[in-house]
Amino acid sequence: MKQEAKREHISSMSDLTEIGGDTPQTNTPEISVSELANALKQTIEDRFGRVRVRGEISNYRGPHASGHAYFCLKDQNARLDAVIWRSTFLRLRTRPQEGLEVVATGRVTTFPGKSSYQIIIESLEPAGVGALMALLDARRKALAAEGLFDEARKRPLPFLPRVVGVVTSPTGAVIRDILHRLNDRFPRRVLVWPVRVQGESCAEEVAAGIRGFNALPAGGAIPRPDVLIVARGGGSLEDLWGFNEEVVVRAAAESAIPLISAIGHETDTTLIDFVADLRAPTPTGAAEKAVPVRVELFEHLAIRTSRLEGARRRAMEQRRVQLSTFARLLPAGDALLANPRQRFDRAAERLRAGARAARDGRRLRLSRAATLLARHSPQAELARVREQLRGLGARLQQGYRARRVLAGQENAAARQRLAGAAQRLDRAVAGLIGGHQERIDRLARLQESLSHRSALARGFALVHDESGALVRSVAQAPPGTGLDIEIADGRIHARAGIAIPDPPARPRLRRRLKRADSDDQGSLF
């Protein structure tokens, strides 16, 4: 009642001003600025209420940080501030764009903080088909500049998908046409993601369907489709506008599953057609492109099988003929092996002859060495020396007896000669004994150096098997054979293991034995 009284008072003040001109009225009550602003706000809202305004969007900078959108609607002669609250902005089918001519529906109100009036927009739509086409062209250019329509991004469709995903209305004729065509060509499992294909929520539902199919895990309870079909029947530009929305285009571009778009009739074009991996003129055409014809595959398979069998038979026949030709040209096995056999036999005979000759030569040299060694052995030399010593002893005794005989004579000259002869004899005997003793010592040292005991003292060993035979090669002692190893200070019992190959042998210097032809060195051979 108070607000109504104030409005009536303001109205009466306006009437008085019109009657009285500029004459001030002393009985006019005073009101605050806020009361005047609120009264004007209430009057404008009551007078205009809900309106539809056509104009061009100006000064649009996108949503505010709070989510609200602030811009202007203008024409050639006027300008109107506009506001879209965040909750309304999220539901808009047509989003504001700079320079776009639109028809805005909402409520006219005032903003007391700026002493201005504005429209609170509740819905927004392009002003006519021409504006829609201009908006569509501008959006197409912007998305193309991002590379979403590049041919390099498009992927080939699978030849025979196991599961086909369809994003469409579950109640329309489109899904029936797709299922019927798939059953005619090649029956496949079909998953339908129900969406609205027209209206304000169309774009969001279609985008959610595409992303939902892509979010299915491979091997899950619900199989992940191998190909997607986004389909809708024909309609006007306004009816198909949901498939021109940016959210749908970006969802199709992000799809990891190959996507076929089948929106409207063959002459209808939407933005999803540019970003899809394949565009079909109709939903039925999309089903035809999704799967091959099973009958044709069977026919192709039969033809390929027949051709493969014919090629196999021809190849086998050709190989058989080639084998026969080669068999005729190839000499007999005995003829091929005749020369190698003869060369092998001759080589074996030469090897045996060489081995016999080498063995005989080594036996002869060994026999000669044994003869020389037996002739000049320390025992034989010692026996000869002893014999010579016995002879000298006998001669000495004779000399002594003769000396005693001569000692009894008075001939001094004879005694003197006998004494000189005795001295010479003593010296000769001592020299002969010393020479023989030195030769015996030399032979003893030679015998010691040639004895296997000296080799054992230097770190070598003699290896005998269990029977006492000398082991000269690895082949004589297979793994597990009991061995008796003789070293310098005793014997060691062992068992043979795995043979380890010797390192490369260093060249050995052969020792030449000097012939014992000189007076100071006896000959061994």
Residue pairs with C-beta under 8 A, 6 or more apart in sequence:
3 38
3 39
3 42
6 31
6 35
6 39
7 39
7 42
7 43
9 29
9 31
10 31
10 36
10 39
13 25
13 28
16 25
16 28
31 39
34 112
37 110
37 112
37 115
38 112
40 110
41 109
41 110
41 112
44 108
44 109
44 110
44 117
45 107
45 108
45 109
48 107
48 108
49 107
49 108
50 105
50 106
50 107
51 105
51 106
51 107
51 108
51 119
52 103
52 104
52 105
53 73
53 80
53 103
53 104
53 105
53 106
53 119
54 75
54 101
54 102
54 103
54 104
54 127
55 73
55 74
55 75
55 80
55 101
55 102
55 104
56 73
56 74
56 75
56 99
56 100
56 101
56 102
57 71
57 72
57 73
57 96
57 97
57 98
57 99
57 100
57 101
57 102
58 71
58 72
58 73
58 74
58 79
58 98
58 99
59 71
59 72
59 98
60 69
60 71
60 96
60 97
60 98
61 71
62 69
63 69
63 86
63 89
64 70
66 86
67 86
67 89
67 90
68 83
68 84
68 85
68 86
68 89
69 83
69 84
69 89
69 96
70 81
70 82
70 83
71 82
71 96
72 79
72 80
72 81
72 82
73 79
73 80
73 82
73 102
73 104
73 119
74 80
80 117
80 118
80 119
81 111
81 116
81 117
81 118
81 119
82 104
82 106
82 118
82 119
82 121
83 118
83 119
83 120
83 121
84 92
84 96
84 120
84 121
84 124
85 120
88 121
88 122
89 95
91 200
92 123
92 124
92 200
93 124
93 125
93 199
93 200
93 203
93 241
93 242
93 245
94 102
94 124
94 125
94 126
94 135
95 124
96 102
96 124
97 135
97 138
100 126
100 131
100 134
100 135
101 126
101 127
101 128
101 131
102 124
102 125
102 126
102 127
102 131
103 124
103 125
103 126
103 127
104 119
104 121
104 123
104 124
105 121
105 122
105 123
105 124
106 119
106 120
106 121
106 122
106 123
107 119
107 120
107 122
108 117
108 118
108 119
108 120
109 117
109 118
109 119
109 120
110 116
110 117
110 118
111 117
111 118
126 132
126 135
129 237
132 237
132 238
132 241
133 237
136 237
136 244
136 271
139 244
139 246
139 271
140 271
140 274
143 149
143 246
143 249
143 271
143 274
143 275
144 274
147 153
148 249
148 250
148 253
148 274
148 275
149 274
149 275
153 253
154 276
154 277
154 278
155 258
155 277
156 258
156 277
157 227
157 258
157 260
157 277
157 278
157 289
157 290
158 226
158 227
158 258
159 292
160 186
160 291
160 292
161 188
161 225
161 226
161 227
161 290
161 291
162 188
162 189
162 223
162 226
163 188
163 189
163 190
163 191
163 223
163 224
163 225
163 226
164 182
164 188
164 189
164 190
164 191
164 225
164 226
164 227
164 228
164 229
164 290
164 291
165 190
165 191
165 192
165 193
165 213
165 225
165 227
165 228
165 229
165 257
166 175
166 178
166 190
166 191
166 192
166 193
166 228
166 229
166 231
167 193
167 195
167 206
167 209
167 210
167 213
167 228
167 229
167 230
167 231
168 174
168 175
168 178
168 192
168 194
168 195
168 197
168 229
168 230
168 231
168 232
168 283
169 175
169 194
169 195
169 196
169 197
169 232
170 192
170 194
172 197
172 232
172 233
173 233
174 197
174 231
174 232
174 233
174 262
174 283
175 192
175 231
177 283
177 284
177 287
178 190
178 229
178 231
178 283
178 284
178 286
178 287
179 190
181 284
181 287
181 288
182 188
182 190
182 287
182 290
182 291
185 287
185 288
185 291
185 292
185 293
185 294
186 291
186 292
186 293
186 294
186 297
187 294
188 290
188 291
189 223
191 213
191 222
191 223
191 225
193 209
193 212
193 213
195 202
195 205
195 206
195 208
195 209
196 202
196 205
196 242
197 206
197 232
197 233
197 242
198 232
198 235
198 239
198 242
199 242
202 242
202 243
202 245
203 242
203 243
203 245
203 247
203 248
204 247
206 230
206 242
206 243
206 248
206 251
207 245
207 247
207 248
207 250
207 251
208 251
209 230
210 228
210 230
210 248
210 251
210 252
210 255
210 259
211 251
211 254
211 255
213 224
213 225
213 228
213 255
213 257
214 254
214 255
214 256
214 257
216 222
216 223
216 224
216 225
217 224
218 224
224 257
225 257
226 257
226 258
227 257
227 258
227 259
227 260
227 290
228 255
228 257
228 258
228 259
228 260
229 259
229 260
229 262
229 280
229 283
229 286
229 287
229 290
230 243
230 252
230 259
230 260
230 261
230 262
230 263
230 272
230 276
231 262
231 263
231 283
231 286
232 240
232 243
232 262
232 263
232 264
232 283
233 264
233 283
234 264
234 265
234 268
235 264
235 268
240 263
240 264
240 268
240 270
242 248
243 261
243 263
243 270
243 271
243 272
244 270
244 271
244 272
245 271
248 271
248 272
249 271
249 272
249 274
249 275
252 259
252 261
252 272
252 275
252 276
253 275
258 277
258 278
259 276
259 277
259 278
260 276
260 277
260 278
260 279
260 280
260 286
260 289
260 290
261 270
261 272
261 273
261 276
261 278
261 279
261 280
261 286
262 279
262 280
262 281
262 282
262 283
262 285
262 286
263 270
263 272
263 273
264 270
265 281
265 282
266 281
266 282
273 279
278 289
280 286
280 288
280 289
368 525
369 524
369 525
372 523
372 524
372 525
373 524
373 525
374 380
376 443
376 516
376 522
376 523
376 524
377 443
377 447
378 440
378 443
378 444
378 447
381 439
381 440
381 443
381 522
382 440
385 436
385 439
385 440
388 432
388 436
389 433
389 436
392 429
392 432
396 425
396 429
399 421
399 422
399 425
402 418
403 418
403 422
406 414
406 415
406 418
407 415
407 418
409 415
439 522
442 521
442 522
443 522
446 522
446 524
448 454
450 524
452 462
453 488
456 462
456 486
456 487
456 488
457 488
459 488
461 485
461 486
461 487
462 470
462 485
462 486
463 470
463 471
463 477
463 483
463 484
463 485
463 486
464 470
464 471
464 483
464 484
464 485
464 486
465 471
465 476
465 477
465 481
465 482
465 483
465 484
466 481
466 482
466 483
466 484
468 484
469 476
471 477
471 483
474 499
477 483
477 496
478 496
479 496
479 497
479 498
479 499
480 495
480 496
481 495
481 496
482 493
482 494
482 495
482 496
483 493
483 494
483 495
483 496
484 491
484 492
484 493
485 491
485 492
485 493
485 494
513 524
513 525
514 521
515 523
515 525
516 522
516 523
516 524
517 523
